[in-house]
Amino acid sequence: LTVIIEDMCKKQESTPINDQVSQCCNELYSQKRPCFTAMGIDTKYVPPPFDPMMFNFDEKMCNAPPAEREAGQL
């Protein structure tokens, strides 16, 4: 877990995740894990807007041969 936290903190330096992660990454080494464990919900998070073009439901979803249908569903 320590390796994962350190990896995430390195990424946080170039691409900030949120204020809580920044705060935990700036903690002393011995306090990082407890800080992440106690981290709550990010109340400032705003999900990306829904894009209906992300989904393509055409006839192939039901009528294509099984292998092609499975590839399309993925």
Secondary structure, 3 states (H helix, E strand, C coil): CHHHHHHHHHHHHHCCCCHHHHHHHCCCHHHHHHHHHHCCCCCCCCCCCCCHHHCCCCCHHHHCCHHHHHHHHC
